[in-house]
Amino acid sequence: MVQKEKLTMGVTTHNEIVEGSERIFEGKIVNLRVDTVRFQNGNSGKREVVEHGGAVAIVPMLADNKTVVLVRQWRTPVGGPLLEIPAGGLEAGEDPEGCAKRELTEEIGQTAGKLVPLYTAYVAPGYCTEKIYGFLAMDLSDETADADEDEFVERVEMPLDDAIAAIATGGIQDAKTIAGLTLAARYLSENR
């Protein structure tokens, strides 16, 4: 039996014991399994778990540190385009910083002279293992873009203040982008 530990922050929590697991689907980006778990009261239940190898998200700032580079791309699950910070999945054995550098080149044709870690977060821990690593990219320089063959993005440059305002008006709805922009603005404000 595998025991899953819960994070505690001054609060007593209870573990669930995984008694069995069945792989339902294996895909290119995600796998799906159903775990049978035993609860603290002795009852059992099922947990559907999306397995994901992790990802990075990058807030690229131009030389003035006031203009952010975003990407607009079609997102089939939401049925339309979203305005986002560049992001992408970690390859097997790849470290987050190396992945961030690769994704900057692939999505916006830039390299970063400086990468600042902003956050590490679970995307949807109620059903998914994905952990995302957020970075601020500064001191950008041009690099030949090398986009994935199934990725079509539009580069969008805008003042960081406008991007932050777009969060409140619904112009930006992507969670990793909201976290990245908010924390980048805070970092830049504190480190002028």
N, C-alpha and C positions, 0 to 999 in steps of 0.2 A: 504494500500500500504506500502511496505517495501522499505526504501531508503537505498541503498548500498553506504557507504562512501568509498572514495578513499584516500589512504595515500598521503600526500603532503610533499614535501621536498623543500619548497621555490618556488613551482610552483603551479599556480592555476589549479585545475582540476575540472571536472564536474561529478556529480553523475548520475547514471542511476537509474531509479525508476522501481522496479519490480512490474509489474501489475498482474502477474499470474505465476503459476508454476505447471508443470505436472511431476510427478514421472514416469519415463519410465521403470526403472529396479531397483530391490533391490537384492544385492548380499551379499556374506559373507564378502568381503573386501571393495567393493565400491557400491555406488548407483549412478544412473544417473537420472538427471532431466533436463527439458527444461524450462527455464524462458522466459517469455515475458517481455521485458523491454522497457521503454520510454526513448529516448535520449534527450539531451539538446535542440535539434532543433525541438522537437515535434514528430519526427518520431518514429516508434517502430521497434523492431527487436527481434530476438531469441538469447539466450545464452545457450549453452549446458554446463552443470556443472556436473563434476564427484565429488561426495561427498565422502570424505575419513576421517576417524577419527583421523588421525595424526600418526606420527611414530618417532622413535629415530634411530640414527646412532652413532656408538661408534668406536673410534680409540683406540684399546687396545695396549699399549706399554709394552714390557717386561722390566725386572728390569734395563737393561742397558740404557733405554730410547732412544735407537737407533734402536731397532727392533720392527716392528709393526706386529700384527697378523691380517691377512686378511682371507677372505673365498672365495673360488671359488665355484660357483654354477650355475647350468643350469637356464637360463632365457628364457622361452618359447616365450615371446613377441619379443625378439631380435634374437631368433633362435640359441642360443648358450650359452656357459658359460661366466660369467663375474667375474672378480676379484674385490671384494668389501670389505668394512669394515662391520663388523656385524651390523645388523639393524633389525627392526621389528616394527609391528604396535602396537599402544597404545590400550589397552583394555578399555572398557567403565569405566570411573571414575579413571583410572590409571594415576598417575603422571609420567612425563617423566623420572625422575631419577629412580623411581622404575622399569619402563619398561626397561631402559638401563641395570640395574642390572640383570633383568630376561633374557634379550636377550643375555648378555654375557655368562650366564650359559648355556642357551639352545644351542647357536651356537658354542662356543669354550671351554666350560667347565672351565670357570674362574670367579672369583669375583674380584671386584676392591676395593682396600683400599681407593682410591681417584678418584672421578669423577669431572672433570672440564668442565663446560659448555663452548662450543666453538662457537656455532651459533644456531640461530633459523631462518628458512627460509621457504617460500612457495615453493613447488616443481615446480608447473606449474600453476601460478595464472591466466593465460588466460582461463583455463577451469577446474581447479581442486582446491578443498578446502584444500588439504593436506598440513599440516605444519609439518616440520621435526625439531627435536631437536638434535643437534650434541654435543657429549661429547668426551672428552679425558679420557681414563681409565688408571690409573697408580697403582702401588703397587698391581699387580695381584697375586692371589693365586689360586691353583687348587680347582675345585669343580666338582662334578659329573655332566657330561653333561646330559641334558634332552631335546634333540631335539624334535621338532614337528614331528609327524609321516609322514608328507608330505614334509619334508625338508631334503635335502641331501647336505651337505656342506663338502668341503675339506678345512682343516685348512692349511694356507700358512703363514709361517714366513719369513719376508724379512727385510733388512735394510730400514729404513724410507727413506733414500736418494735414494735408488733404486726404491722405490714406487713412490716418487716424479718424478723421471726420467721417470718412466713408463707412467705417465700422458702425457708427451710431445710426447712419441713414440706411443701412442695409446694402450698400454698394459693395461691401466686402463681408462675406458670410462664412468663409472658410476658417475653421478653428485654429489650425496651425498658423495661418496668416495673422489672425487676430492676436494670438499670443506673441508671435514674432515681432509684429509691428509695435505692439504696446511695450514690450520689453526692450526693443531697440531704442524707442523714443526715450524711455527712462534712462537707459545706459548712456545715450548721447547727451541727455540733459545733465546727468551727473558727472560726465567726463569731458567737459568742454575745454 
